[in-house]
């Protein structure tokens, strides 16, 4: 199953405690329909010390959010938007904003 959201895409959170925030997708987990977004859904994780170089403590990490809670962010529209796909001149399939027509990288 394809998620249509890829690593390094900029997305906007549309629901939850981080509603309205934008961030870059760090990781996609297609089996669970989840994405990990930079600076979104930050939780505290208690880590056990492994060695002198890796001390233990409480660390802040980004937890995964469900893909239905994020939308692709259009820099021209300045909001989360729906997108479509079309064939580019080079013969590659590209994604575009359904509102303004801008092509996503």
Secondary structure, DSSP 8 states (H G I E B T S, - for coil): ---S--TT-EEEE-SSTTTT-EEEEEEEEGGGTEEEETTSSEEEEEE---SSSS--EEEEEE--EEGGGEEEEETTTTEEE-EEEEE-TTS-EEEEETTT--B--
